[in-house]
């Protein structure tokens, strides 16, 4: 069987779509669990896109903030590619139809978020940037003649020939399996937030792509670094929590403790706009001591238009943020670790590439800077897409095929227990004894489902890193 000329891309979020669009005119088969991108974590992104577009701002200043937030664990080459490509990424998105918010003079509005030393965040639709990006990119992909899209399918296997990835096994909603071949496979399957009891991600952002790559023998990197967003709407017993965007703090909102005192004064020079790992730990502890609230009342009557997503989520749960503080709690938000790749998205496994949150090229270091995630998907997606245009086939039409699959999923009770375990042991604050106990529990769960094996690998990485760094904070 000859290798098809097409590229197979798994994942329909911003990273997958940017890769697919930039690969033109090479034929692309885009596989998506959802239908139209509505279930992608990218759609839920309230923060904007960081880009040094203001007078006096520079890629170097953006890079400095990125590395400070990442505890200087960042890959410098990747950071340079990200920050130097940021302005071009915003311009490309505008050409795709994204209408970023502008002021009365027609200039792009630039907001400020945690870890940035100045305003450099562009937004679309107030706090609906992810949804606006997805709307434009999905529309562009639908009319792109080189993209064939299959929605509602899950990829649970990789096809290899003589050690090189040359396709995937896709399963549709009816349980039907199909092997789909290509000259390269790209995983753009998102993060692992669904593995935790409280997350800002969709439930199916569960690390499935990462687990599949690990099962096939691909190298991983920095799996211990999980970012917790400090301000999700606190709803006891709810798995997927609405996000309360960091841009509110950029607009003057303040974090308060149970007694109404400031949570962040004296904790960090940037106070409420400190990097996320620092704020998340402070909010985590406040929640243990009685609760944490975000007072955004100064936004006032403009709340429904400036922050419509947050306003709607609060009102749906009986909270009017114009006149009431918002109860908040940390939630698993972003995985800095993932499949180890170079700046062009190549993994250690021939034929397999990865981009977006499932990948780790080191750009975020130990803690991602706010509004660098959508930017990462666009910059490195377009970079990978350009590579795929001219990527040759394997040149080998012979050889033995092999199928590597994930184990079956955990059943619902075991998965719920694993999520609680990960929240306790791998949350914003960690401790060796709890990690060792969690590793043993994950070892037992690994025999029942692939999520247990992935959790065991992540906990093992956290145990091996004995010193605190960025989002990996050990009190022992």
C-alpha positions as CSV (number, residue, x, y, z in Angstrom):
1,X,0.0,0.0,0.0
2,X,1.5,3.4,-1.0
3,X,1.4,6.2,1.6
4,X,-1.2,8.8,0.7
5,X,-0.1,12.4,0.0
6,X,-2.3,13.7,2.7
7,X,-1.5,14.7,6.3
8,X,-3.7,13.5,9.1
9,X,-4.4,16.1,11.8
10,X,-6.2,15.0,15.0
11,X,-7.9,17.8,16.8
12,X,-10.1,20.7,15.8
13,X,-9.1,23.5,18.1
14,X,-7.0,26.5,17.3
15,X,-3.7,24.6,16.9
16,X,-5.1,22.0,14.7
17,X,-7.0,24.4,12.5
18,X,-4.0,26.8,12.2
19,X,-1.9,23.8,11.1
20,X,-4.4,22.6,8.6
21,X,-4.9,26.0,7.0
22,X,-1.2,26.7,6.8
23,X,-0.5,23.4,5.2
24,X,-2.2,24.4,1.9
25,X,-2.0,23.2,-0.8
26,X,-1.0,19.9,0.7
27,X,-4.2,17.7,1.3
28,X,-5.2,17.5,4.9
29,X,-7.6,15.1,6.7
30,X,-8.8,16.8,9.9
31,X,-10.3,14.6,12.5
32,X,-12.3,16.2,15.3
33,X,-14.2,14.7,18.3
34,X,-16.7,17.6,18.2
35,X,-18.9,19.1,15.5
36,X,-17.8,22.5,14.4
37,X,-15.3,23.1,17.2
38,X,-18.0,23.7,19.9
39,X,-16.4,21.3,22.3
40,X,-12.8,22.4,21.9
41,X,-11.1,24.0,24.9
42,X,-10.0,26.8,22.5
43,X,-13.7,27.9,22.3
44,X,-13.8,28.5,26.1
45,X,-10.7,30.7,26.1
46,X,-11.7,34.1,27.6
47,X,-8.3,35.6,27.6
48,X,-7.0,37.1,24.5
49,X,-3.7,36.9,22.5
50,X,-0.5,38.5,23.8
51,X,1.3,40.5,21.2
52,X,3.8,43.4,21.5
53,X,1.7,45.8,19.4
54,X,1.8,49.0,21.6
55,X,4.1,51.8,20.9
56,X,7.3,51.1,22.8
57,X,6.5,47.4,23.3
58,X,8.9,44.8,21.8
59,X,9.2,41.0,21.3
60,X,12.1,41.1,23.7
61,X,9.9,42.6,26.5
62,X,7.2,40.0,25.8
63,X,9.9,37.3,25.9
64,X,11.2,38.6,29.2
65,X,7.7,38.4,30.8
66,X,7.2,34.9,29.3
67,X,10.5,33.7,30.9
68,X,9.9,35.3,34.2
69,X,6.4,33.7,34.4
70,X,8.0,30.4,33.3
71,X,10.6,30.5,36.1
72,X,13.3,30.6,33.3
73,X,12.6,26.9,32.6
74,X,11.7,28.0,29.1
75,X,13.3,27.0,25.8
76,X,14.8,30.3,24.5
77,X,14.5,29.4,20.8
78,X,10.8,28.6,21.2
79,X,10.2,31.8,23.2
80,X,11.9,33.9,20.5
81,X,9.8,32.2,17.8
82,X,6.6,32.8,19.8
83,X,7.2,36.5,20.6
84,X,8.7,37.4,17.2
85,X,5.7,35.8,15.5
86,X,3.0,37.3,17.7
87,X,2.2,40.4,15.7
88,X,2.2,38.5,12.4
89,X,-0.2,35.9,14.1
90,X,-2.7,38.7,15.0
91,X,-2.5,40.1,11.5
92,X,-3.1,36.6,10.0
93,X,-6.1,36.0,12.3
94,X,-7.6,39.3,11.1
95,X,-7.2,38.1,7.5
96,X,-9.1,35.0,8.5
97,X,-12.0,37.2,9.7
98,X,-11.3,37.7,13.4
99,X,-12.6,41.1,14.4
100,X,-10.6,42.1,17.4
101,X,-12.0,44.8,19.8
102,X,-11.1,48.4,19.0
103,X,-11.4,51.7,20.7
104,X,-13.4,54.7,19.5
105,X,-10.5,55.7,17.2
106,X,-10.4,52.3,15.5
107,X,-7.2,51.2,17.2
108,X,-6.9,47.7,18.7
109,X,-7.7,47.7,22.4
110,X,-4.9,46.3,24.5
111,X,-5.6,44.9,27.9
112,X,-3.2,43.8,30.7
113,X,-3.2,40.4,32.4
114,X,-1.2,38.7,35.1
115,X,2.6,38.5,34.6
116,X,2.7,41.2,31.9
117,X,4.5,44.4,32.7
118,X,2.2,46.4,30.3
119,X,-1.0,46.2,28.3
120,X,-0.4,43.9,25.3
121,X,-3.5,41.6,25.1
122,X,-5.9,41.8,22.2
123,X,-9.4,40.5,22.7
124,X,-12.4,39.7,20.5
125,X,-15.9,40.0,21.8
126,X,-14.7,41.1,25.2
127,X,-14.1,37.9,27.0
128,X,-15.1,35.6,24.1
129,X,-11.8,35.6,22.2
130,X,-11.5,31.8,21.9
131,X,-15.1,31.5,20.5
132,X,-14.4,34.3,18.0
133,X,-11.2,32.7,16.8
134,X,-12.8,29.3,16.5
135,X,-15.8,30.7,14.6
136,X,-13.4,32.3,12.0
137,X,-11.0,29.4,11.7
138,X,-13.8,26.8,11.4
139,X,-15.4,28.9,8.7
140,X,-12.1,29.2,6.8
141,X,-11.4,25.4,7.1
142,X,-14.9,24.6,5.7
143,X,-14.2,26.4,2.5
144,X,-10.5,25.4,2.1
145,X,-10.4,23.0,-0.8
146,X,-7.3,21.1,0.6
147,X,-9.0,20.2,3.9
148,X,-11.3,17.2,4.3
149,X,-12.9,17.2,7.8
150,X,-14.4,14.3,9.7
151,X,-16.3,15.3,12.8
152,X,-17.6,13.1,15.7
153,X,-14.7,10.7,15.6
154,X,-12.3,9.6,18.3
155,X,-8.7,8.5,17.5
156,X,-7.7,5.7,19.8
157,X,-4.8,4.1,17.9
158,X,-1.7,5.0,15.8
159,X,-0.7,3.0,12.8
160,X,3.0,2.4,12.4
161,X,5.0,0.8,9.6
162,X,8.5,-0.3,10.5
163,X,8.5,2.1,13.5
164,X,7.2,5.1,11.6
165,X,3.8,6.6,12.3
166,X,1.7,6.5,9.0
167,X,-1.9,6.7,10.2
168,X,-4.5,6.5,12.9
169,X,-7.4,4.3,13.9
170,X,-10.6,6.4,14.1
171,X,-13.8,5.3,15.9
172,X,-17.1,6.9,15.1
173,X,-20.1,7.4,17.4
174,X,-21.5,4.0,16.3
175,X,-18.4,2.2,17.4
176,X,-17.1,1.6,13.8
177,X,-13.3,1.5,13.3
178,X,-11.4,2.7,10.3
179,X,-7.6,2.9,9.6
180,X,-6.8,6.3,8.0
181,X,-3.3,6.6,6.5
182,X,-1.2,9.6,5.7
183,X,2.4,10.7,5.2
184,X,2.4,12.3,8.6
185,X,0.2,12.4,11.7
186,X,-0.2,15.6,13.8
187,X,-1.7,15.4,17.3
188,X,-3.4,18.6,18.3
189,X,-5.7,17.0,20.9
190,X,-5.4,19.6,23.8
191,X,-4.6,19.2,27.4
192,X,-5.3,17.1,30.5
193,X,-7.6,19.3,32.6
194,X,-10.4,16.7,32.5
195,X,-8.1,14.5,34.6
196,X,-8.8,16.8,37.6
197,X,-11.9,17.2,39.8
198,X,-12.1,20.9,39.1
199,X,-11.1,22.2,35.7
200,X,-11.8,25.1,33.4
201,X,-11.5,22.7,30.4
202,X,-14.1,20.5,28.7
203,X,-14.4,17.1,30.3
204,X,-12.9,15.5,27.2
205,X,-9.7,17.5,27.5
206,X,-8.5,14.3,29.2
207,X,-5.0,13.7,27.9
208,X,-6.1,11.0,25.4
209,X,-3.7,12.2,22.7
210,X,-0.8,12.4,25.1
211,X,-1.6,8.9,26.4
212,X,-1.7,7.5,22.9
213,X,1.7,9.0,22.0
214,X,3.2,7.6,25.2
215,X,1.8,4.2,24.4
216,X,3.5,4.3,21.0
217,X,6.9,5.2,22.6
218,X,7.1,9.0,22.0
219,X,9.1,11.0,24.5
220,X,7.4,13.3,27.0
221,X,8.6,16.4,28.7
222,X,7.7,18.4,31.8
223,X,4.6,16.4,32.7
224,X,4.7,17.7,36.3
225,X,3.9,21.3,35.3
226,X,0.1,21.8,35.4
227,X,-1.2,25.3,35.6
228,X,-4.2,26.1,37.8
229,X,-6.2,29.1,36.9
230,X,-6.7,31.0,40.1
231,X,-10.2,32.3,39.4
232,X,-12.8,29.7,38.3
233,X,-16.3,30.3,39.5
234,X,-16.5,28.3,42.7
235,X,-19.4,25.7,42.3
236,X,-19.1,22.8,44.8
237,X,-19.4,19.4,43.2
238,X,-19.2,20.7,39.6
239,X,-16.4,19.2,37.4
240,X,-16.1,21.8,34.6
241,X,-16.1,25.2,36.2
242,X,-16.8,28.5,34.3
243,X,-13.7,30.6,34.0
244,X,-13.5,34.1,35.5
245,X,-11.1,35.8,33.2
246,X,-7.8,37.3,34.4
247,X,-8.7,40.4,32.3
248,X,-11.0,41.4,35.2
249,X,-8.0,41.8,37.4
250,X,-6.4,43.8,34.6
251,X,-9.5,46.0,34.8
252,X,-9.0,46.6,38.5
253,X,-10.8,43.6,40.2
254,X,-9.2,42.5,43.5
255,X,-9.0,39.1,45.2
256,X,-10.4,39.0,48.8
257,X,-10.3,36.6,51.7
258,X,-13.2,35.6,53.9
259,X,-12.9,38.7,56.0
260,X,-12.8,41.0,53.0
261,X,-9.0,41.6,53.2
262,X,-6.8,41.7,50.1
263,X,-5.3,38.3,49.3
264,X,-2.4,39.5,47.2
265,X,-1.1,42.7,48.9
266,X,2.4,42.0,50.1
267,X,2.6,38.6,48.4
268,X,4.1,39.8,45.1
269,X,5.1,43.2,43.6
270,X,2.4,42.8,40.9
271,X,-0.2,41.9,43.6
272,X,-3.4,40.7,41.9
273,X,-1.6,40.6,38.6
274,X,1.2,38.3,39.8
275,X,1.9,35.2,37.6
276,X,-0.8,32.5,37.8
277,X,1.1,30.0,39.8
278,X,1.6,32.5,42.7
279,X,-2.0,33.7,42.6
280,X,-3.4,30.1,42.4
281,X,-1.5,29.0,45.5
282,X,-2.7,31.9,47.4
283,X,-6.3,31.4,46.4
284,X,-6.0,27.6,47.1
285,X,-4.9,28.3,50.7
286,X,-7.7,30.9,51.1
287,X,-10.3,28.4,49.9
288,X,-9.0,26.0,52.6
289,X,-9.4,28.7,55.2
290,X,-12.9,29.8,54.4
291,X,-13.0,30.9,50.8
292,X,-11.8,33.4,48.2
293,X,-13.7,36.1,46.3
294,X,-13.0,38.4,43.3
295,X,-14.4,41.9,43.8
296,X,-15.1,43.2,40.3
297,X,-17.8,45.7,41.3
298,X,-15.7,48.6,39.9
299,X,-16.5,47.4,36.4
300,X,-20.1,48.4,37.2
301,X,-22.7,48.8,34.6
302,X,-20.3,48.0,31.7
303,X,-20.0,44.4,32.9
304,X,-22.5,42.8,30.5
305,X,-20.7,44.3,27.5
306,X,-17.1,44.2,28.6
307,X,-17.2,40.7,30.1
308,X,-20.4,39.1,28.7
309,X,-19.2,35.5,29.2
310,X,-18.4,35.9,32.9
311,X,-21.5,38.0,33.5
312,X,-23.8,35.4,32.0
313,X,-22.1,32.6,34.0
314,X,-22.4,34.5,37.3
315,X,-26.0,35.5,36.7
316,X,-26.9,31.9,35.8
317,X,-25.8,31.0,39.3
318,X,-27.5,33.8,41.1
319,X,-24.5,36.2,41.4
320,X,-24.7,39.7,40.1
321,X,-21.0,40.7,39.7
322,X,-21.9,44.3,39.3
323,X,-22.8,44.5,43.0
324,X,-21.5,41.2,44.6
325,X,-18.1,39.6,44.9
326,X,-17.6,36.5,42.9
327,X,-16.7,33.3,44.7
328,X,-13.6,31.8,43.1
329,X,-11.4,28.7,43.3
330,X,-8.4,27.3,41.4
331,X,-9.1,24.9,38.6
332,X,-6.8,22.8,36.4
333,X,-6.4,25.0,33.3
334,X,-3.3,24.3,31.2
335,X,-0.6,21.7,30.8
336,X,2.8,23.1,30.2
337,X,4.2,19.6,29.7
338,X,3.3,17.1,26.9
339,X,4.7,15.2,24.0
340,X,8.3,16.4,23.6
341,X,8.7,18.2,20.3
342,X,11.2,20.6,18.6
343,X,10.2,24.1,17.4
344,X,8.8,22.6,14.2
345,X,6.5,20.1,16.1
346,X,8.6,16.9,15.4
347,X,8.3,14.3,18.1
348,X,10.9,11.6,18.9
349,X,8.7,9.1,16.9
350,X,9.2,9.4,13.1
351,X,6.1,10.5,11.3
352,X,4.5,11.9,14.5
353,X,4.1,15.6,15.1
354,X,2.3,17.5,17.9
355,X,1.2,21.1,18.3
356,X,-0.7,23.1,20.9
357,X,-1.3,22.1,24.5
358,X,-0.6,18.4,23.9
359,X,2.9,19.3,22.8
360,X,5.8,20.6,24.8
361,X,8.5,22.5,23.0
362,X,9.5,24.3,26.2
363,X,8.0,27.7,25.3
364,X,6.0,28.1,28.5
365,X,8.6,26.8,30.9
366,X,7.3,25.9,34.3
367,X,4.3,28.2,34.2
368,X,2.5,29.7,31.1
369,X,2.2,33.5,30.8
370,X,-1.4,34.6,30.5
371,X,-2.7,34.8,26.9
372,X,0.2,32.9,25.4
373,X,-1.8,29.8,24.8
374,X,-4.0,30.8,21.8
375,X,-0.9,32.5,20.5
376,X,1.1,29.3,20.8
377,X,-1.5,27.4,18.8
378,X,-1.4,29.9,16.0
379,X,2.3,30.6,15.8
380,X,3.5,27.0,16.0
381,X,0.5,25.6,14.1
382,X,1.3,27.9,11.2
383,X,5.0,27.0,11.5
384,X,4.2,23.2,11.4
385,X,1.7,23.7,8.6
386,X,4.4,25.3,6.4
387,X,6.7,22.3,7.1
388,X,4.0,19.8,6.2
389,X,3.5,21.4,2.8
390,X,6.7,19.9,1.5
391,X,7.2,17.0,3.9
392,X,8.1,13.9,1.9
393,X,6.5,10.5,2.4
394,X,8.4,7.7,4.0
395,X,9.7,6.5,0.6
396,X,8.9,2.9,1.8
397,X,5.9,1.2,0.3
398,X,6.7,-2.0,2.0
399,X,7.1,-3.1,5.6
400,X,5.0,-4.5,8.3
401,X,2.1,-2.5,9.8
402,X,1.4,-2.4,13.5
403,X,-1.5,-0.8,15.5
404,X,-0.8,0.8,18.9
405,X,-3.8,1.5,20.9
406,X,-4.6,3.0,24.3
407,X,-6.1,0.8,26.9
408,X,-9.8,1.0,27.4
409,X,-11.1,3.9,29.5
410,X,-11.7,3.8,33.3
411,X,-15.3,3.2,34.3
412,X,-17.2,6.3,35.6
413,X,-16.7,5.6,39.4
414,X,-13.0,4.9,39.0
415,X,-12.5,8.0,36.8
416,X,-14.3,10.2,39.3
417,X,-12.0,8.9,42.1
418,X,-8.9,9.5,40.0
419,X,-10.0,13.1,39.4
420,X,-10.3,13.7,43.1
421,X,-7.0,12.0,43.7
422,X,-5.2,14.2,41.1
423,X,-6.7,17.3,42.6
424,X,-5.4,16.4,46.0
425,X,-2.0,15.2,45.1
426,X,-1.2,17.2,41.9
427,X,-2.9,20.5,42.8
428,X,-1.3,23.9,43.2
429,X,0.4,22.7,46.5
430,X,2.1,19.3,46.6
431,X,3.8,17.1,49.1
432,X,6.0,14.0,48.7
433,X,4.1,11.6,50.9
434,X,0.8,12.5,49.2
435,X,2.5,12.0,45.8
436,X,3.8,8.6,46.8
437,X,0.4,7.5,47.9
438,X,-1.1,8.8,44.7
439,X,1.4,6.9,42.6
440,X,0.5,3.7,44.3
441,X,-3.2,4.3,43.7
442,X,-2.6,5.2,40.1
443,X,-0.6,2.0,39.7
444,X,-3.6,0.0,40.7
445,X,-5.9,2.1,38.4
446,X,-3.5,1.7,35.5
447,X,-4.7,-1.9,35.2
448,X,-8.3,-0.8,34.7
449,X,-7.9,2.1,32.2
450,X,-5.5,4.3,30.3
451,X,-6.2,7.4,32.5
452,X,-4.6,5.5,35.5
453,X,-1.5,4.9,33.5
454,X,-1.2,8.6,32.4
455,X,-1.8,9.8,35.9
456,X,0.9,7.4,37.2
457,X,3.4,8.9,34.7
458,X,2.5,12.5,35.7
459,X,2.7,11.8,39.4
460,X,6.1,10.0,38.8
461,X,7.4,13.2,37.1
462,X,6.3,15.3,40.1
463,X,8.0,12.9,42.5
464,X,11.3,13.1,40.6
465,X,11.4,16.9,40.7
466,X,12.1,17.4,44.4
467,X,12.6,21.2,44.2
468,X,9.7,23.6,43.7
469,X,9.7,25.3,40.3
470,X,6.9,27.4,38.8
471,X,3.6,25.6,38.9
472,X,5.2,22.6,40.6
473,X,5.2,23.7,44.2
474,X,6.3,21.2,46.9
475,X,5.8,22.2,50.6
476,X,8.3,19.5,51.6
